[in-house]
Amino acid sequence: MFGTGNAPVRVDESQERSKSMRNLATAAIVAFCTLGQTGQAASERQPPLKIGIVKTLFRGMPENLVRASLRPFALVAEAQTGLQVEMTTESSGMELARSIESGELDLGIFQGIEFAWARARDPNLQPLMVATYGSLELGSCLIARSDSKLKSIENLAGGSLAIPIDSRLHCHLYLERLVARSGADDAKRFFKDVRMPANAEEALDDVVDHSRPAALIDKVAWACYQRLKPSRAAELKVISESESFPASVVVFRSGRVSTPTLELLQKGMLKADKQPLGRQLLTLWKLTGFIEVPRNYLPITESIIRTYPWTGRLPSTYPDTSLQVGTR
């Protein structure tokens, strides 16, 4: 149990998730061994390309597995591009943006909303390619049983809510906005209990089984649940849905990295999901692949921060990334 405020926030472990992580960790080690010679050859050609990634993308993942996946993923990038790549993590999107601005890093992988906040401060930050998670646009939804009398977030005041530990930032921002619109100033105080199961399936099963009155879930996860468990999904209803949030994105700063290098990286990483090792490491990071930046991507980032501006803090339900599944 961890967190502050009146509502306790609990983290539950999932045996199946742990098994999956172990399998992916094995794949990471195999990637390291298989691609090591490629990386060594690349290192003889030019200085490494330094890429940072926000820790917020790894919510719910043990810290040791995060570290274990960085070098193998860099080796996948090297195999696709011929460039030497070094990867590191940054605590937040703003910290990542500052490291790119200072020249400590060449590129960064941001959650879309964090890129939008950072670009509002530094317009020289530009998207190179989008890292997808089943959809070009992200969102979240509040879900209850079909036979429930719940009609809005207000009906949950003083009650219980499930939100998966690995939920991305847009889910917590939407929850915070719903609570604020109800007149409350803090989501953790609004609810008597906020439970954080290991994944969306477990959270939705809790609602179906009457263990929790509602769950706030990523839209991609909700669509997956409907596909995998149609009979149970039929017992649920969506009470409200969020606006569209931009997907995660690979970012560079204008004038910092040469155009040929950017083109080579983009061309190579667009194929990362075409090889088995690349797919497994993408799955580990809850990504499905990289695509070219859609025309509407920047307009979405500019629009979303009018509704969700940077306030200088993350939502109260969004625990520190060091508090991972299995550590408490």
Secondary structure as a PSIPRED ss2 file (coil, helix, strand):
# PSIPRED VFORMAT (PSIPRED V4.0)

   1 M C   1.000  0.000  0.000
   2 F E   0.000  0.000  1.000
   3 G C   1.000  0.000  0.000
   4 T C   1.000  0.000  0.000
   5 G C   1.000  0.000  0.000
   6 N C   1.000  0.000  0.000
   7 A C   1.000  0.000  0.000
   8 P C   1.000  0.000  0.000
   9 V E   0.000  0.000  1.000
  10 R E   0.000  0.000  1.000
  11 V E   0.000  0.000  1.000
  12 D C   1.000  0.000  0.000
  13 E C   1.000  0.000  0.000
  14 S C   1.000  0.000  0.000
  15 Q H   0.000  1.000  0.000
  16 E H   0.000  1.000  0.000
  17 R H   0.000  1.000  0.000
  18 S H   0.000  1.000  0.000
  19 K H   0.000  1.000  0.000
  20 S H   0.000  1.000  0.000
  21 M H   0.000  1.000  0.000
  22 R H   0.000  1.000  0.000
  23 N H   0.000  1.000  0.000
  24 L H   0.000  1.000  0.000
  25 A H   0.000  1.000  0.000
  26 T H   0.000  1.000  0.000
  27 A H   0.000  1.000  0.000
  28 A H   0.000  1.000  0.000
  29 I H   0.000  1.000  0.000
  30 V H   0.000  1.000  0.000
  31 A H   0.000  1.000  0.000
  32 F H   0.000  1.000  0.000
  33 C H   0.000  1.000  0.000
  34 T H   0.000  1.000  0.000
  35 L H   0.000  1.000  0.000
  36 G H   0.000  1.000  0.000
  37 Q H   0.000  1.000  0.000
  38 T H   0.000  1.000  0.000
  39 G H   0.000  1.000  0.000
  40 Q H   0.000  1.000  0.000
  41 A H   0.000  1.000  0.000
  42 A H   0.000  1.000  0.000
  43 S H   0.000  1.000  0.000
  44 E C   1.000  0.000  0.000
  45 R C   1.000  0.000  0.000
  46 Q C   1.000  0.000  0.000
  47 P C   1.000  0.000  0.000
  48 P C   1.000  0.000  0.000
  49 L E   0.000  0.000  1.000
  50 K E   0.000  0.000  1.000
  51 I E   0.000  0.000  1.000
  52 G E   0.000  0.000  1.000
  53 I E   0.000  0.000  1.000
  54 V E   0.000  0.000  1.000
  55 K H   0.000  1.000  0.000
  56 T H   0.000  1.000  0.000
  57 L H   0.000  1.000  0.000
  58 F H   0.000  1.000  0.000
  59 R C   1.000  0.000  0.000
  60 G C   1.000  0.000  0.000
  61 M C   1.000  0.000  0.000
  62 P C   1.000  0.000  0.000
  63 E H   0.000  1.000  0.000
  64 N H   0.000  1.000  0.000
  65 L H   0.000  1.000  0.000
  66 V H   0.000  1.000  0.000
  67 R H   0.000  1.000  0.000
  68 A H   0.000  1.000  0.000
  69 S H   0.000  1.000  0.000
  70 L H   0.000  1.000  0.000
  71 R H   0.000  1.000  0.000
  72 P H   0.000  1.000  0.000
  73 F H   0.000  1.000  0.000
  74 A H   0.000  1.000  0.000
  75 L H   0.000  1.000  0.000
  76 V H   0.000  1.000  0.000
  77 A H   0.000  1.000  0.000
  78 E H   0.000  1.000  0.000
  79 A H   0.000  1.000  0.000
  80 Q H   0.000  1.000  0.000
  81 T H   0.000  1.000  0.000
  82 G C   1.000  0.000  0.000
  83 L C   1.000  0.000  0.000
  84 Q C   1.000  0.000  0.000
  85 V E   0.000  0.000  1.000
  86 E E   0.000  0.000  1.000
  87 M E   0.000  0.000  1.000
  88 T E   0.000  0.000  1.000
  89 T E   0.000  0.000  1.000
  90 E E   0.000  0.000  1.000
  91 S C   1.000  0.000  0.000
  92 S C   1.000  0.000  0.000
  93 G H   0.000  1.000  0.000
  94 M H   0.000  1.000  0.000
  95 E H   0.000  1.000  0.000
  96 L H   0.000  1.000  0.000
  97 A H   0.000  1.000  0.000
  98 R H   0.000  1.000  0.000
  99 S H   0.000  1.000  0.000
 100 I H   0.000  1.000  0.000
 101 E H   0.000  1.000  0.000
 102 S H   0.000  1.000  0.000
 103 G C   1.000  0.000  0.000
 104 E C   1.000  0.000  0.000
 105 L C   1.000  0.000  0.000
 106 D C   1.000  0.000  0.000
 107 L E   0.000  0.000  1.000
 108 G E   0.000  0.000  1.000
 109 I E   0.000  0.000  1.000
 110 F E   0.000  0.000  1.000
 111 Q C   1.000  0.000  0.000
 112 G H   0.000  1.000  0.000
 113 I H   0.000  1.000  0.000
 114 E H   0.000  1.000  0.000
 115 F H   0.000  1.000  0.000
 116 A H   0.000  1.000  0.000
 117 W H   0.000  1.000  0.000
 118 A H   0.000  1.000  0.000
 119 R H   0.000  1.000  0.000
 120 A H   0.000  1.000  0.000
 121 R H   0.000  1.000  0.000
 122 D C   1.000  0.000  0.000
 123 P C   1.000  0.000  0.000
 124 N C   1.000  0.000  0.000
 125 L E   0.000  0.000  1.000
 126 Q E   0.000  0.000  1.000
 127 P E   0.000  0.000  1.000
 128 L E   0.000  0.000  1.000
 129 M E   0.000  0.000  1.000
 130 V E   0.000  0.000  1.000
 131 A E   0.000  0.000  1.000
 132 T E   0.000  0.000  1.000
 133 Y C   1.000  0.000  0.000
 134 G C   1.000  0.000  0.000
 135 S C   1.000  0.000  0.000
 136 L C   1.000  0.000  0.000
 137 E E   0.000  0.000  1.000
 138 L E   0.000  0.000  1.000
 139 G C   1.000  0.000  0.000
 140 S E   0.000  0.000  1.000
 141 C E   0.000  0.000  1.000
 142 L E   0.000  0.000  1.000
 143 I E   0.000  0.000  1.000
 144 A E   0.000  0.000  1.000
 145 R E   0.000  0.000  1.000
 146 S C   1.000  0.000  0.000
 147 D C   1.000  0.000  0.000
 148 S C   1.000  0.000  0.000
 149 K C   1.000  0.000  0.000
 150 L C   1.000  0.000  0.000
 151 K C   1.000  0.000  0.000
 152 S C   1.000  0.000  0.000
 153 I H   0.000  1.000  0.000
 154 E H   0.000  1.000  0.000
 155 N H   0.000  1.000  0.000
 156 L H   0.000  1.000  0.000
 157 A C   1.000  0.000  0.000
 158 G C   1.000  0.000  0.000
 159 G C   1.000  0.000  0.000
 160 S E   0.000  0.000  1.000
 161 L E   0.000  0.000  1.000
 162 A E   0.000  0.000  1.000
 163 I C   1.000  0.000  0.000
 164 P C   1.000  0.000  0.000
 165 I C   1.000  0.000  0.000
 166 D C   1.000  0.000  0.000
 167 S C   1.000  0.000  0.000
 168 R C   1.000  0.000  0.000
 169 L H   0.000  1.000  0.000
 170 H H   0.000  1.000  0.000
 171 C H   0.000  1.000  0.000
 172 H H   0.000  1.000  0.000
 173 L H   0.000  1.000  0.000
 174 Y H   0.000  1.000  0.000
 175 L H   0.000  1.000  0.000
 176 E H   0.000  1.000  0.000
 177 R H   0.000  1.000  0.000
 178 L H   0.000  1.000  0.000
 179 V H   0.000  1.000  0.000
 180 A H   0.000  1.000  0.000
 181 R H   0.000  1.000  0.000
 182 S C   1.000  0.000  0.000
 183 G C   1.000  0.000  0.000
 184 A C   1.000  0.000  0.000
 185 D C   1.000  0.000  0.000
 186 D C   1.000  0.000  0.000
 187 A H   0.000  1.000  0.000
 188 K H   0.000  1.000  0.000
 189 R H   0.000  1.000  0.000
 190 F H   0.000  1.000  0.000
 191 F C   1.000  0.000  0.000
 192 K C   1.000  0.000  0.000
 193 D E   0.000  0.000  1.000
 194 V E   0.000  0.000  1.000
 195 R E   0.000  0.000  1.000
 196 M E   0.000  0.000  1.000
 197 P C   1.000  0.000  0.000
 198 A C   1.000  0.000  0.000
 199 N C   1.000  0.000  0.000
 200 A H   0.000  1.000  0.000
 201 E H   0.000  1.000  0.000
 202 E H   0.000  1.000  0.000
 203 A H   0.000  1.000  0.000
 204 L H   0.000  1.000  0.000
 205 D H   0.000  1.000  0.000
 206 D H   0.000  1.000  0.000
 207 V H   0.000  1.000  0.000
 208 V H   0.000  1.000  0.000
 209 D C   1.000  0.000  0.000
 210 H C   1.000  0.000  0.000
 211 S C   1.000  0.000  0.000
 212 R C   1.000  0.000  0.000
 213 P C   1.000  0.000  0.000
 214 A E   0.000  0.000  1.000
 215 A E   0.000  0.000  1.000
 216 L E   0.000  0.000  1.000
 217 I E   0.000  0.000  1.000
 218 D E   0.000  0.000  1.000
 219 K H   0.000  1.000  0.000
 220 V H   0.000  1.000  0.000
 221 A H   0.000  1.000  0.000
 222 W H   0.000  1.000  0.000
 223 A H   0.000  1.000  0.000
 224 C H   0.000  1.000  0.000
 225 Y H   0.000  1.000  0.000
 226 Q H   0.000  1.000  0.000
 227 R H   0.000  1.000  0.000
 228 L H   0.000  1.000  0.000
 229 K C   1.000  0.000  0.000
 230 P H   0.000  1.000  0.000
 231 S H   0.000  1.000  0.000
 232 R H   0.000  1.000  0.000
 233 A H   0.000  1.000  0.000
 234 A C   1.000  0.000  0.000
 235 E C   1.000  0.000  0.000
 236 L E   0.000  0.000  1.000
 237 K E   0.000  0.000  1.000
 238 V E   0.000  0.000  1.000
 239 I E   0.000  0.000  1.000
 240 S E   0.000  0.000  1.000
 241 E E   0.000  0.000  1.000
 242 S C   1.000  0.000  0.000
 243 E C   1.000  0.000  0.000
 244 S C   1.000  0.000  0.000
 245 F E   0.000  0.000  1.000
 246 P E   0.000  0.000  1.000
 247 A C   1.000  0.000  0.000
 248 S E   0.000  0.000  1.000
 249 V E   0.000  0.000  1.000
 250 V E   0.000  0.000  1.000
 251 V E   0.000  0.000  1.000
 252 F E   0.000  0.000  1.000
 253 R E   0.000  0.000  1.000
 254 S C   1.000  0.000  0.000
 255 G C   1.000  0.000  0.000
 256 R C   1.000  0.000  0.000
 257 V C   1.000  0.000  0.000
 258 S C   1.000  0.000  0.000
 259 T H   0.000  1.000  0.000
 260 P H   0.000  1.000  0.000
 261 T H   0.000  1.000  0.000
 262 L H   0.000  1.000  0.000
 263 E H   0.000  1.000  0.000
 264 L H   0.000  1.000  0.000
 265 L H   0.000  1.000  0.000
 266 Q H   0.000  1.000  0.000
 267 K H   0.000  1.000  0.000
 268 G H   0.000  1.000  0.000
 269 M H   0.000  1.000  0.000
 270 L C   1.000  0.000  0.000
 271 K C   1.000  0.000  0.000
 272 A H   0.000  1.000  0.000
 273 D H   0.000  1.000  0.000
 274 K H   0.000  1.000  0.000
 275 Q C   1.000  0.000  0.000
 276 P H   0.000  1.000  0.000
 277 L H   0.000  1.000  0.000
 278 G H   0.000  1.000  0.000
 279 R H   0.000  1.000  0.000
 280 Q H   0.000  1.000  0.000
 281 L H   0.000  1.000  0.000
 282 L H   0.000  1.000  0.000
 283 T H   0.000  1.000  0.000
 284 L H   0.000  1.000  0.000
 285 W C   1.000  0.000  0.000
 286 K C   1.000  0.000  0.000
 287 L C   1.000  0.000  0.000
 288 T C   1.000  0.000  0.000
 289 G E   0.000  0.000  1.000
 290 F E   0.000  0.000  1.000
 291 I E   0.000  0.000  1.000
 292 E C   1.000  0.000  0.000
 293 V C   1.000  0.000  0.000
 294 P C   1.000  0.000  0.000
 295 R C   1.000  0.000  0.000
 296 N C   1.000  0.000  0.000
 297 Y H   0.000  1.000  0.000
 298 L H   0.000  1.000  0.000
 299 P H   0.000  1.000  0.000
 300 I H   0.000  1.000  0.000
 301 T H   0.000  1.000  0.000
 302 E H   0.000  1.000  0.000
 303 S H   0.000  1.000  0.000
 304 I H   0.000  1.000  0.000
 305 I H   0.000  1.000  0.000
 306 R H   0.000  1.000  0.000
 307 T H   0.000  1.000  0.000
 308 Y C   1.000  0.000  0.000
 309 P C   1.000  0.000  0.000
 310 W C   1.000  0.000  0.000
 311 T C   1.000  0.000  0.000
 312 G C   1.000  0.000  0.000
 313 R C   1.000  0.000  0.000
 314 L C   1.000  0.000  0.000
 315 P C   1.000  0.000  0.000
 316 S C   1.000  0.000  0.000
 317 T C   1.000  0.000  0.000
 318 Y C   1.000  0.000  0.000
 319 P C   1.000  0.000  0.000
 320 D C   1.000  0.000  0.000
 321 T C   1.000  0.000  0.000
 322 S C   1.000  0.000  0.000
 323 L C   1.000  0.000  0.000
 324 Q C   1.000  0.000  0.000
 325 V C   1.000  0.000  0.000
 326 G C   1.000  0.000  0.000
 327 T C   1.000  0.000  0.000
 328 R C   1.000  0.000  0.000
